[in-house]
Amino acid sequence: MTISDYLMVIAVLCIWSLLLVNVLLIIAGYFYYVQTEREPMPDIPAGEEPFVTIMVPAHNEGKVISQTVEALLAFDYPHDRYEIIVINDNSSDNSAELLAGIQARNPRRNLTIINTDSVTGGKGKSNALNLGFAQSKGELIAIYDADNTPERKALRYLVAEITNDASLGAVIGKFRTRNRDVNLLTRFINIETLSFQWMAQAGRWKLFKLCTIPGTNFIMRRHIVESIGGWDVKAIAEDTEISFRIYMMGYRIKFQPKAVTWEQEPQTVKVWFKQRTRWAKGNIYVIVKNCKLLFHPEAKRIRFDILYLLSIYFLLVTALVTSDVLLVLNALGYVHTTIASFSTFLWLLAVTLFVVGTYVTLTTEKGEMNLSNVWIIMLMYVSYCQMWMAVAAYGLYNYFKDQLFGREVKWYKTERY
């Protein structure tokens, strides 16, 4: 065998190992969705609802903030048992005026607006959450992003889960793509969200009783935030980072798919690339910060997640790039690999598994089970997934560049529509 053959074999083994892990998560996740549909939801006895603080960090969110706050005010939860704190963080648009108008129209509601400037705020989502938490009163803390329109029962589902199980430190719901039909990109994002985020979360909960906080539509216990000293202001992916700290305290994080919020996703490749690069950088920060926990005896709950993230952002990206480059060079005659035809067969099999597995995940959602999605998924493999590789590589590069030059964390604004 040539050196090219050895490299190809290693790359293929890495790719298939991770592919099979994802197939396993899809199968387990599918059964969890079926189980959740059959099980009755836990409830909260009337008059015993815990007081909840809902926090919304917002930076220049004038296009979406009114709709979000109105949705939060409409929750199917006793109005005197929750407060809303919007942290309008160093915004230069009309957010302050819009929020003041909502506050004036709802004088009897627990709605607090914190307006910061470049001195008191403007240092990222984690810092904004810490500012809001300092003024919060709830024994439970819920977080929503500024572009979210949660369904009326979302908060009740989250509260019911966490109050009925003392082992839970947090409960997460899921988000759906409310602008999924705008263009091909938003349809890709919709499928990515359902398949590679929520089905994977469901599978991880079913198999390992393990989930990662998604950054929005989740609830956690107040004393946990107090014990860990708030959100890490250096973390861009503050959701993943705080998940690890919750698990290190001995708590679990549960996924409740019936608690749904709808959020706005990027509609252009430029905005998508910027957002996903931020996610990649944030997750890489968490990996680097926590990789030492692989050898910590109390970190057994999160070893899978650490290894999974390490594999996705380092091993998988390297393996995919290596195999693609070798196949192209072999076709051009620059290198010779005797297993190129076998690799092509495995690639076709991988594509088939990708399409079938992804489509199966869509069958759990009403309105998503149509044959047109099969073609979207096939196109997604050869385009969107390759774009993701570029994002992961660019995020890795930017993370180490930021570390080298000591750049501060700041708001990375996702454009709204």
C-alpha positions, 0 to 999 in steps of 0.5 A: 500500500502507498502512503496515499492508501494509508491516509485514505484508509485512516480518513475513511475510518474516521468518517465512518466511525462518526457517521455510525455514531450519528446513525445511532443517535438518530435511531435513539432520538427517533424512539425518544420522540415517539416515547415523548408523544405517548407520555403525558406531560408533567403538570404544575398544581395550580397555585404552586407555580414557581416564580420565573425570571425570563431574560432576553439579551438584545443588541440592535434587535429593533426589527424583531424585539417587539414580536418577541416580548409580546410572545413572552407576555402571552405565555400560558403561565400565571402573569404574576409568577414570572418577570421579563428582563430585556437587556437592551445592550448598547443598541444604536437602533430604535430598540429602546423606544420600542421597548418603552412603548411595550412597557407603557402598554403593559403597566401591570406586568413585570417587565424590566428594561435594562438599557446599557451603553458602551461603558456598562455593556456592549461586551457580549451575550454572557456579560448582558446575561450577567447584568440581567441576572443581577436584577432578577428575582426568579428561583428559575431562570429562562433565556430567550434570544431576541428573535424568538416567538415561543409557543404559548405553552413553552414556558409551562412545559419547561417549568413542569419538567424541572420542578418534577425532577430534582436531578435536573439542573436545566431543561431545554426546549427546541427551536424551529425555523420560522422563515424556512420557506424564504429560500434554499438556504433557509430550507437547508437550515430548517433540515439541519436544525431538525436533524443535526441539532434536535434529533441528536439532542434527543438521541443523546438524552435517550442513550446517555441522559445528556444534552447541551443547552442551545442558548435559547428556550431553556430554563435552569435553577437560580442557585446553579447560576449563583454557584458557578458565578454567572456566565463566562464573559470570555465564552462566545458559545456561552450555552455549551460552556455553561452546560459543562459546568452544570454537569460538573455540579452533578445535575442533568440537562433534559430535552423536552421537544414539546417546548417549542420556540420559532426563531429567525435564521440567516437568509444569505450565505454571508450572514450564515457564514458569520453566525456559524463561524461564531458558533464554531469559535465558541465551541472550540473555546469550550473544547480547549477549556474543558479537554482536561476534564477527559481525565477527571474522575468526576467528569464522566457525564460529559466525556462523550460530549468532549470527545464528540466535539473534538471529533467533529471540529478536529478529526472529522474536518481533517478526515473529510478534507484529506479524503476529498483532496486525495480523491481529486488528486487521484482523478487528476493523476497526481497521486495513486491510490489503489482503493480509490474505487472502494472509497467511492463506493463507501462515499456513495453508501455514506450519501445514502445513509445521510439522505435516509437518516436525515429524512427519517428525522423529518418524519417526527415533524408535521408538515416536513414529511414530503418527497421534495425534502429528499431532493433538498437533502441530496443537494444539501450533502453536496453543497451545505455540508461542504460549506460547513467544512469551510466554516469549521476550518475558518472558525478554528483559524480565527479562534487561534488568531484571536487567542494569539492577539488577545482579542476581547469578546464582543457582540456578533450581530446576526442580521435580522429581517 
